[in-house]
């Protein structure tokens, strides 16, 4: 995507005043313009409730949990509480055996017969009426992991709601424990052990069971906690739904990282019914429809690629995945990074090609599919460089990037930025790294949290009047490291200027943790005030009023907005999301339910935003080359009206001055023929049209700086980028 040139060579832009003037003008039409503060959204709901009633769900395996709670967190908390009371009863109630029995009774009518397993098995038709959606989520205990799980649950549940499937129980969630092999040192060992265990279970299983792999046997195995919930067709919808039941499984992504594909097959094998006909080995009629929304990150996808490279699966593993469709919406690493360890002669250009071709070598695995539903890092990087060019940053200019050292995703993104697929390699990129979780905050109980907060508040009060950094140089908090990094980069900027250069023209924050990015901005903004700061992935926290001092004018290039755009905006019947990854998961859920097609729904280009006082403003409007003359007049009128009366008078004052100068020149040379006089006015008209053609560029209003001593800059105007959606009729966003 070639973004429209917006004349952003001058870095500091403050155009929120334009919106403020427009707002005042509109208010003036209705009466006196009174600006009132935005009221805080505080609930009047009284606290309390009766916690003694929690747990009375009158249903095996389910517990109380609202739809906005962390599915893994509530299941883990209940497990620990119940195990203290009666561990044996807990293990029986939340066993896989119990869940298989509940699944059979819920989804198959044969299970309600007096002796359902005596002579016949559940029908294949009923098996196809069940869709299992396995959502891979982070399993960590940290606050960012909890937040990711909350956002994932909301995206999936609301996506299913748009598709016509609502939660069966809006205040309960179930969980069971599935036998799980510990992580192995290499792919081959993991796959071989899983396949061997599966054979042993099938041989030792009850011959009267409806399941191909009935649970039971060794009770000393390690297990994986799997929260789940049911969604049913909305009864108030008139159209018929193709599925009778949707089962959502919440899977801990960390438990799959050694051999993700083989472990998915092993999990699915527990839900595989015995063949309903005597058609011999390889009958796929008893396999349910499986959708996987994952993996959760690029590191797990990289493990998938390495697993497919070794191709260690037997036919049974491939058969277990025969009706599985994987939608990858959270792994953003570029194909070139993920496939870098494959020989060039292998001929696999994408992860989809590699995984699908390796998996479909069996005649029973033809239904397997893998799709990446989002724009990848190479496209994000390309747009970032094009946007920096609009800010006056050239290939030869000095640019610094700071990325996480401890995630595969950030390392791959940093590599993509230094080696963009644009035919030109930037020559002066200075790369720095840090460890994720700069603030050093660890999971703690309420008592520790209160004590820490009290200590922090006291320290903040004592240091309020200090003009020097006071971060401690001991402990897990790495904030003092950022201070020294900021000084290091400031010295680099000074040295570059002394050497005849322009210093650091841009600084990129490439990572996945938004709180780390905010701390980096706090440390770096005052030290390198003239640099263009940019980052990846849009998060609502970046536009929060509390963070505006650090994030104003931050350029964000993202694969998604906080809501669906374009022709698929019709499905955005819910509030915009908290980050672009949540939007991607919402879209993938709609794709898995057949509401959207992957290639059609994928955005055509990344979105570009600039953070202003009123939130993020989209800049990703392509340059209009086909603007007709009437549209240019409309554009000029809209532009002038947005600038306000002062700029309107200034612009036409310049035009009047030009006319006066031309008239004086004409009079000074005497009486000219009428034809020549008319030619002069034609020239003036041409100049006017040229000026109109240029006003589509966003004019930059420079900031007022105090001194060059590193003091905090004061803004002349608040920040906002002009909404060119209104200025360019029909322009694509």
C-alpha positions in Angstrom: 0.0 0.0 0.0 1.3 3.4 -1.0 0.1 5.8 1.6 -0.8 9.3 0.4 2.0 11.8 0.9 0.9 14.0 3.7 3.7 16.5 3.9 5.0 15.2 7.2 8.6 16.2 6.9 8.1 18.5 9.9 7.8 16.1 12.9 5.8 17.8 15.5 2.2 18.3 14.5 -0.5 19.6 16.6 -3.9 19.7 14.9 -6.4 18.9 17.6 -7.2 22.6 17.6 -8.8 22.0 14.2 -11.3 19.6 15.7 -11.8 21.9 18.7 -12.6 24.8 16.4 -15.0 22.6 14.5 -16.6 21.4 17.7 -17.0 25.0 19.0 -18.5 26.0 15.6 -21.1 23.3 15.7 -21.9 24.0 19.4 -22.3 27.7 18.4 -25.1 26.7 16.0 -27.0 25.2 18.9 -26.3 27.7 21.5 -23.5 28.8 23.9 -20.4 26.6 23.6 -19.9 25.1 27.0 -17.0 22.6 27.4 -17.7 20.2 30.2 -15.4 17.4 31.4 -16.3 13.8 30.3 -18.0 12.1 33.2 -16.2 9.0 34.7 -18.1 5.8 34.0 -18.6 4.5 37.6 -21.2 1.9 38.3 -23.9 2.5 41.0 -24.2 -1.3 41.5 -23.9 -2.0 45.2 -21.3 -4.5 46.3 -22.0 -7.7 48.2 -23.9 -10.7 46.9 -23.9 -14.1 48.7 -20.6 -16.0 48.1 -21.9 -19.0 50.0 -24.1 -19.8 47.0 -21.1 -19.9 44.6 -20.6 -23.4 43.3 -24.3 -24.5 43.3 -24.5 -25.0 39.6 -26.5 -28.3 39.8 -24.4 -29.6 37.0 -21.4 -31.9 36.9 -18.1 -30.2 36.1 -19.4 -26.7 35.9 -18.6 -23.7 38.2 -19.8 -20.1 38.5 -18.0 -17.8 36.1 -19.3 -14.8 34.2 -18.5 -14.4 30.5 -16.0 -11.7 31.1 -13.9 -13.7 33.5 -10.6 -15.5 32.8 -11.6 -19.0 31.8 -8.3 -20.6 32.9 -8.0 -18.5 36.1 -11.5 -19.5 37.5 -11.0 -23.1 36.6 -7.6 -23.2 38.3 -8.9 -21.4 41.4 -11.8 -23.9 41.8 -9.5 -26.9 41.3 -7.2 -25.7 44.1 -10.2 -25.0 46.4 -12.0 -28.3 45.9 -8.8 -30.4 46.0 -8.2 -29.2 49.5 -11.6 -30.4 50.6 -11.7 -33.8 48.7 -9.1 -34.5 46.1 -10.5 -37.9 45.1 -14.0 -36.6 44.5 -12.6 -33.7 42.5 -10.5 -36.0 40.3 -13.6 -38.1 39.5 -16.0 -35.3 38.8 -13.6 -33.4 36.5 -12.1 -36.4 34.8 -12.0 -37.0 31.1 -14.1 -40.1 31.6 -16.9 -38.0 33.1 -16.6 -35.4 30.3 -16.9 -38.1 27.6 -20.1 -39.4 29.2 -21.6 -35.9 29.4 -20.6 -35.2 25.8 -22.3 -38.4 24.6 -25.5 -37.7 26.5 -25.7 -34.1 25.3 -25.0 -34.6 21.6 -26.1 -38.1 20.7 -29.7 -39.3 21.0 -28.6 -43.0 21.2 -27.2 -42.2 24.6 -30.7 -41.8 26.1 -31.8 -45.3 25.1 -32.1 -47.9 27.9 -29.0 -49.7 26.8 -27.3 -47.4 24.3 -24.0 -49.2 23.9 -25.3 -52.7 23.6 -25.9 -53.1 19.8 -25.4 -49.8 18.1 -23.2 -46.8 18.1 -23.8 -43.0 17.7 -24.6 -42.0 14.2 -22.0 -40.1 12.1 -24.7 -37.6 11.2 -25.0 -36.5 14.8 -21.2 -36.3 15.1 -21.2 -33.8 12.2 -23.7 -31.6 14.1 -21.1 -30.9 16.8 -18.3 -28.4 16.1 -15.4 -28.2 18.6 -13.6 -24.8 18.6 -10.2 -25.1 20.4 -8.9 -21.7 21.3 -5.2 -21.5 22.2 -4.5 -18.9 24.9 -1.4 -17.9 27.0 -1.1 -19.9 30.2 1.1 -17.5 32.2 0.3 -16.0 35.6 1.3 -12.4 34.8 -1.2 -9.6 34.4 -0.6 -9.3 30.7 -1.4 -13.0 30.3 -4.6 -12.7 32.3 -5.6 -9.7 30.2 -4.9 -11.6 27.0 -7.2 -14.4 28.1 -10.0 -12.0 29.0 -9.7 -10.3 25.6 -9.6 -13.7 23.8 -12.8 -14.9 25.5 -14.7 -11.8 24.7 -13.6 -11.9 21.0 -14.6 -15.6 20.6 -17.9 -15.4 22.5 -19.0 -12.3 20.6 -17.9 -13.7 17.3 -20.0 -16.8 18.0 -22.9 -14.5 18.9 -22.7 -12.7 15.6 -22.7 -16.1 13.9 -25.9 -17.0 15.7 -24.7 -19.1 18.6 -25.2 -17.9 22.2 -23.8 -19.3 25.5 -25.9 -22.1 26.8 -25.2 -20.9 30.4 -24.1 -17.3 30.7 -22.8 -17.6 34.2 -21.1 -21.0 34.2 -18.0 -22.7 32.8 -16.9 -26.3 33.0 -13.5 -27.9 33.1 -12.0 -31.3 32.9 -8.5 -32.8 33.0 -7.1 -34.7 30.0 -4.0 -37.0 30.3 -1.0 -35.1 29.1 2.5 -36.0 28.3 5.2 -33.7 29.7 7.1 -31.5 27.3 9.8 -33.5 25.5 13.4 -32.4 24.5 12.8 -32.8 20.8 10.0 -33.3 18.3 10.7 -36.9 17.3 10.6 -38.1 21.0 7.4 -36.2 21.6 5.6 -37.5 18.5 6.7 -41.1 19.0 5.7 -41.2 22.7 2.3 -39.7 21.9 1.5 -42.2 19.2 2.7 -45.1 21.4 0.5 -44.0 24.3 -2.5 -43.6 22.0 -2.1 -47.2 20.8 -1.9 -48.5 24.3 -5.1 -46.6 25.4 -7.0 -47.9 22.4 -6.0 -51.5 23.1 -6.8 -51.2 26.8 -10.1 -49.4 26.3 -13.6 -50.8 27.0 -14.9 -52.6 24.0 -18.4 -51.5 24.7 -17.5 -47.8 24.7 -18.6 -45.5 21.9 -15.2 -43.8 22.0 -12.3 -44.9 19.9 -10.0 -44.0 22.8 -12.0 -44.2 26.0 -10.5 -42.4 29.0 -9.3 -44.4 32.0 -6.3 -46.5 32.9 -3.3 -45.0 34.6 -4.4 -42.5 37.1 -0.8 -41.3 37.8 -0.4 -39.5 34.5 0.1 -35.8 34.3 -2.9 -33.9 33.1 -3.8 -30.7 31.3 -6.6 -28.5 32.7 -9.1 -27.7 29.9 -11.9 -25.2 30.6 -14.9 -25.5 28.2 -18.3 -23.9 27.5 -21.2 -24.7 25.2 -22.9 -22.5 22.7 -26.2 -23.3 21.2 -28.2 -21.9 18.2 -30.0 -18.7 19.2 -33.7 -19.7 19.5 -35.0 -16.3 18.4 -33.3 -16.5 15.0 -35.6 -17.6 12.1 -32.9 -19.1 9.9 -31.8 -22.6 10.5 -28.3 -23.1 11.9 -26.1 -25.8 10.4 -24.8 -27.0 13.8 -26.7 -28.2 16.8 -23.9 -27.7 19.3 -20.6 -25.7 19.5 -18.1 -26.7 22.1 -15.4 -24.2 23.0 -12.2 -25.5 24.5 -9.7 -23.2 26.1 -6.2 -24.7 25.6 -3.0 -23.5 27.2 -0.7 -22.7 24.4 2.5 -23.3 26.4 1.5 -27.0 26.8 1.8 -27.5 22.9 5.1 -25.8 22.2 7.3 -28.9 21.7 5.2 -30.6 18.9 2.0 -28.5 18.5 0.5 -30.5 15.5 1.0 -33.9 17.1 -0.4 -32.7 20.4 -3.5 -31.3 18.7 -4.0 -34.7 17.1 -3.6 -36.4 20.5 -6.2 -34.2 22.1 -8.6 -34.7 19.3 -8.2 -38.5 19.5 -10.1 -38.4 22.8 -13.2 -37.1 21.0 -13.1 -39.6 18.1 -16.1 -41.9 18.0 -15.8 -45.5 16.8 -16.7 -45.9 13.1 -20.5 -46.1 12.7 -20.1 -48.6 9.8 -18.0 -51.6 9.1 -15.9 -49.9 6.5 -12.5 -50.8 8.0 -9.7 -48.7 9.2 -9.6 -45.2 7.8 -13.4 -44.4 8.1 -13.6 -40.7 8.9 -17.4 -40.5 9.5 -17.0 -40.5 13.3 -14.7 -37.5 13.5 -16.3 -34.2 14.6 -15.6 -30.9 13.0 -12.6 -29.3 14.6 -11.6 -25.7 14.4 -8.4 -24.4 16.0 -8.0 -20.7 16.7 -4.3 -20.6 17.2 -1.5 -20.8 17.9 -1.4 -18.0 20.3 2.0 -16.6 19.3 4.7 -16.8 16.6 6.9 -19.0 18.7 4.4 -21.8 18.7 3.9 -21.4 15.0 7.6 -21.7 14.5 7.5 -24.9 16.4 4.8 -26.1 14.0 7.1 -25.3 11.1 10.0 -27.2 12.6 7.7 -30.2 13.3 6.4 -30.2 9.7 10.0 -30.0 8.4 10.8 -33.3 10.2 7.5 -34.8 9.1 7.4 -37.4 12.0 3.7 -38.2 11.9 2.2 -41.7 11.2 -1.1 -42.2 9.3 -3.2 -42.3 12.5 -2.0 -38.9 13.6 -2.9 -37.5 10.2 -6.2 -39.3 10.4 -7.0 -37.6 13.7 -6.6 -34.2 12.0 -8.5 -35.1 8.9 -11.4 -32.7 9.7 -9.4 -30.0 11.4 -9.0 -26.4 10.2 -6.4 -24.2 11.9 -7.0 -20.4 11.7 -3.8 -18.6 12.8 -4.7 -15.0 13.7 -2.2 -14.2 16.5 1.2 -15.3 15.0 2.5 -12.3 13.0 6.0 -13.4 12.1 6.9 -13.1 8.4 7.0 -16.2 6.3 10.6 -15.6 5.4 11.5 -15.6 9.1 9.5 -18.8 10.0 10.8 -20.7 7.0 14.4 -19.5 7.3 15.7 -22.9 8.5 14.3 -24.8 5.5 16.5 -25.4 2.5 15.9 -23.0 -0.3 15.4 -25.9 -2.7 12.5 -27.2 -0.6 10.1 -25.0 -2.6 7.8 -24.1 0.3 6.9 -20.5 0.0 4.5 -20.2 2.9 3.7 -22.0 6.2 0.4 -23.0 4.7 2.1 -24.8 1.8 4.5 -26.6 4.1 2.1 -27.8 6.8 -0.7 -28.8 4.5 1.4 -30.7 2.0 3.2 -32.6 4.8 0.0 -33.4 6.5 -1.9 -34.5 3.4 0.4 -37.3 2.5 -2.1 -39.7 3.9 -5.2 -40.6 1.9 -7.3 -40.0 5.1 -6.1 -36.4 5.8 -7.6 -34.6 2.8 -9.8 -32.4 4.9 -7.0 -30.8 6.9 -6.5 -27.0 6.3 -4.3 -24.3 7.7 -4.8 -20.5 7.1 -3.0 -17.4 8.3 -5.8 -14.8 8.6 -3.8 -11.7 9.3 -1.3 -9.4 7.6 2.3 -10.4 8.4 5.3 -8.5 9.8 6.9 -8.1 6.4 3.8 -6.1 5.3 3.8 -4.1 8.6 7.5 -3.3 8.1 7.0 -2.2 4.5 4.3 0.2 5.6 6.4 1.5 8.5 9.3 2.4 6.2 6.9 4.1 3.7 5.3 6.0 6.6 8.7 7.1 7.9 9.5 8.3 4.4 6.5 10.6 4.7 8.1 12.0 7.8 11.3 12.8 6.0 13.2 9.7 7.1 15.4 8.4 4.3 17.1 4.9 3.9 20.4 6.4 4.7 19.2 8.2 7.9 20.0 6.8 11.4 17.1 4.9 12.9 17.1 3.1 16.3 14.9 0.1 17.1 14.3 -1.4 20.6 12.8 -4.9 20.8 12.2 -7.7 23.3 15.0 -10.1 23.6 12.9 -13.0 25.1 10.2 -13.6 22.5 10.5 -15.2 19.1 8.0 -12.7 17.7 10.0 -9.6 18.7 13.3 -11.0 17.4 11.6 -11.9 14.1 10.0 -8.5 13.8 13.3 -6.8 14.5 15.0 -8.9 11.8 12.3 -8.1 9.3 12.7 -4.4 10.0 16.4 -4.5 9.3 15.9 -6.5 6.2 12.7 -5.2 4.6 11.4 -6.8 1.4 11.6 -3.5 -0.5 14.7 -4.1 -2.6 16.7 -1.6 -0.5 18.4 -2.4 2.7 18.6 0.4 5.3 22.2 1.1 6.2 22.0 2.8 9.6 19.7 0.9 11.9 20.9 0.8 15.5 19.3 -2.2 17.3 18.8 -2.5 21.1 17.1 -5.1 23.2 15.5 -5.4 26.6 13.8 -8.1 28.7 10.1 -8.2 28.7 8.3 -7.1 31.9 10.5 -4.0 32.6 8.5 -3.0 35.7 9.4 -6.3 37.4 5.8 -6.9 38.6 5.1 -10.5 39.5 1.8 -12.3 40.4 1.1 -11.7 44.1 -1.7 -12.1 46.6 -3.8 -9.2 47.7 -1.8 -8.6 50.9 1.5 -8.3 49.0 -0.1 -6.1 46.4 -1.5 -3.7 49.0 1.9 -3.5 50.8 3.7 -2.9 47.5 1.2 -0.2 46.5 1.6 1.6 49.9 5.4 1.6 49.5 5.2 2.9 46.0 2.8 5.7 46.9 5.1 6.7 49.8 8.2 6.7 47.6 6.3 8.7 44.9 5.4 11.4 47.4 8.9 11.6 48.8 10.4 12.0 45.3 7.8 14.3 43.8 9.9 17.3 44.0 13.1 15.6 42.7 14.3 16.6 39.3 16.7 13.6 39.0 15.7 10.0 38.2 15.2 8.1 41.4 14.7 4.5 40.1 16.3 2.0 42.4 19.4 0.1 41.0 18.6 -3.1 42.8 15.8 -5.7 42.5 13.6 -7.0 39.6 12.4 -3.6 38.4 14.5 -2.7 35.3 13.4 1.0 35.1 16.9 2.1 35.9 18.2 0.2 32.9 15.9 2.3 30.7 17.4 5.5 32.1 20.9 4.4 31.2 19.7 3.2 27.8 18.1 6.6 27.2 21.4 8.3 28.0 23.2 5.9 25.7 20.9 6.7 22.8 21.0 10.4 23.5 24.8 10.3 23.3 24.5 8.4 20.0 22.2 11.2 18.8 24.7 13.9 19.8 27.7 12.1 18.3 25.8 11.6 15.0 25.1 15.4 14.9 28.7 16.2 15.7 29.8 14.0 12.8 27.7 16.1 10.3 24.6 13.9 10.4 21.0 14.7 11.5 21.0 12.5 14.6 18.5 9.8 15.2 15.6 10.6 12.9 13.3 7.8 14.2 13.0 5.4 17.1 11.0 2.2 16.9 9.5 0.2 19.8 9.0 -3.3 18.5 7.4 -5.8 20.9 4.3 -7.3 22.3 4.0 -5.7 25.8 2.2 -2.4 25.7 3.3 -1.5 29.3 6.9 -1.9 28.3 6.4 0.4 25.3 4.9 3.1 27.6 7.9 2.9 30.0 10.3 3.2 27.1 8.4 6.2 25.8 8.6 7.9 29.2 12.4 7.4 29.3 13.2 8.2 25.6 10.8 11.0 24.6 12.5 13.7 26.7 16.0 12.6 25.7 15.4 12.5 21.9 12.5 14.9 21.4 13.0 15.5 17.7 12.8 11.8 16.7 9.8 10.2 15.1 8.6 7.5 17.5 6.8 4.5 16.0 5.6 1.0 17.0 3.6 -2.0 15.9 0.1 -3.2 16.9 -2.6 -0.8 18.0 -3.7 -1.0 21.7 -6.3 1.2 23.3 -3.9 1.8 26.2 -1.7 3.9 23.8 -4.6 6.4 23.4 -5.6 6.5 27.0 -5.6 10.1 28.4 -3.3 9.1 31.2 -0.6 8.1 28.7 -1.0 11.0 26.3 2.0 12.9 27.5 4.2 10.0 26.4 2.3 8.7 23.4 1.2 11.9 21.5 2.4 11.8 17.9 3.3 8.1 18.2 3.0 6.4 14.8 1.3 3.0 15.0 1.2 0.5 12.1 -1.2 -2.3 12.7 -2.6 -5.3 10.9 -6.1 -4.4 12.2 -8.0 -1.5 13.7 -10.0 -1.9 16.9 -13.0 -3.0 14.9 -13.7 -4.5 11.5 -13.5 -2.1 8.6 -14.7 -2.0 5.0 -17.5 -4.2 3.7 -17.3 -6.4 6.9 -18.1 -3.6 9.2 -21.6 -4.9 9.2 -20.5 -7.6 11.5 -19.1 -5.2 14.1 -22.3 -5.2 16.2 -20.2 -5.0 19.4 -18.1 -2.3 21.0 -14.6 -1.8 19.4 -12.0 -4.0 21.0 -9.0 -3.2 23.2 -6.3 -4.1 20.7 -5.9 -5.2 17.1 -5.1 -8.8 18.0 -8.5 -9.1 19.7 -10.1 -7.8 16.4 -8.1 -10.4 14.5 -9.4 -13.2 16.8 -13.0 -11.9 16.4 -12.6 -12.0 12.6 -11.1 -15.5 12.7 -14.0 -16.7 14.8 -16.4 -15.4 12.1 -14.3 -17.2 9.5 -14.4 -20.5 11.4 -18.2 -20.3 11.5 -18.5 -19.6 7.8 -19.6 -15.9 8.0 -16.4 -14.7 6.3 -13.9 -16.0 3.8 -10.3 -15.8 4.8 -8.8 -14.2 1.7 -11.7 -11.8 1.3 -11.8 -10.7 4.9 -8.1 -10.2 5.3 -7.3 -6.4 5.2 -5.7 -5.3 1.9 -3.1 -3.2 3.6 -2.0 -2.4 7.2 -3.5 0.5 9.0 -1.5 3.6 10.0 -2.5 5.6 13.1 -1.1 8.6 14.9 -1.9 9.1 18.6 -3.5 12.4 19.4 -5.3 13.9 22.4 -8.7 12.5 21.2 -7.3 9.1 20.5 -5.8 7.4 17.5 -6.4 9.0 14.0 -6.2 6.8 11.0 -3.7 7.9 8.3 -3.9 5.0 6.0 -5.7 6.6 3.1 -4.1 6.0 -0.3 -3.1 9.0 -2.5 -6.0 10.0 -4.8 -4.6 10.3 -8.3 -8.0 10.4 -10.0 -9.4 13.5 -8.1 -11.7 15.5 -10.5 -12.0 19.2 -10.5 -15.3 19.4 -8.6 -13.9 17.1 -6.0 -10.9 19.4 -5.7 -13.2 22.4 -5.0 -15.1 20.3 -2.4 -11.7 19.3 -0.9 -10.5 22.9 -0.7 -13.8 24.0 0.9 -13.7 21.2 3.5 -10.0 21.9 4.2 -10.5 25.6 4.7 -13.6 25.2 6.9 -11.6 22.8 9.1 -8.8 25.3 9.5 -11.1 27.9 10.9 -11.6 31.6 10.1 -8.0 32.6 10.8 -6.5 30.2 8.2 -9.3 31.0 5.7 -8.4 34.7 5.8 -4.7 33.9 5.7 -5.0 31.7 2.6 -7.2 34.1 0.6 -5.1 37.0 1.8 -2.1 35.4 0.1 -4.3 35.0 -3.1 -5.3 38.7 -3.0 -1.7 39.7 -2.5 -0.7 37.7 -5.6 -3.5 39.4 -7.6 -2.4 42.8 -6.4 1.2 42.2 -7.4 0.2 40.9 -10.8 -2.1 44.0 -11.3 0.7 46.3 -10.4 3.0 44.6 -12.9 0.4 45.0 -15.6 -0.1 48.7 -14.8 3.6 49.4 -14.7 4.2 48.2 -18.3 1.4 50.4 -19.6 -1.8 49.5 -21.3 -1.5 45.9 -22.4 -3.8 44.3 -25.1 -6.9 42.6 -23.7 -5.6 39.2 -24.8 -2.5 39.5 -22.8 -4.4 40.8 -19.8 -6.7 37.7 -20.1 -3.6 35.5 -20.2 -2.4 37.0 -16.9 -5.7 36.0 -15.3 -5.4 32.5 -16.7 -2.0 32.2 -15.1 -3.6 33.3 -11.8 -6.3 30.7 -12.2 -3.7 28.0 -12.9 -1.9 29.0 -9.7 -5.2 28.7 -7.8 -5.8 25.2 -9.1 -2.3 24.2 -8.2 -2.8 25.5 -4.7 -6.1 23.6 -4.4 -4.3 20.4 -5.5 -1.8 20.7 -2.7 -4.1 21.3 0.2 -4.9 17.6 0.5 -1.6 17.4 2.2 -1.8 17.8 6.0 -0.1 21.0 7.0 2.2 20.7 9.9 2.1 23.4 12.6 5.4 23.4 14.5 5.7 23.0 18.2 7.0 25.6 20.5 10.1 24.4 22.2 11.6 26.1 25.3 15.3 25.5 24.9 17.8 22.8 23.7 18.8 21.9 27.3 16.5 18.8 27.4 13.6 20.5 29.2 10.2 19.1 28.6 8.6 20.5 25.4 5.4 22.5 25.6 2.9 22.0 22.8 1.4 24.9 21.0 -1.7 22.9 20.1 -3.0 19.5 21.2 -2.3 16.6 18.7 -4.6 15.3 16.0 -4.3 14.4 12.4 -6.8 15.8 10.1 -9.5 13.3 9.1 -9.0 13.0 5.4 -11.9 10.6 5.2 -14.2 13.6 4.9 -11.8 15.4 2.6 -11.5 12.6 0.0 -14.9 11.4 -0.9 -14.9 7.7 -1.7 -11.3 7.2 -0.5 -10.7 3.7 0.8 -9.7 3.3 4.4 
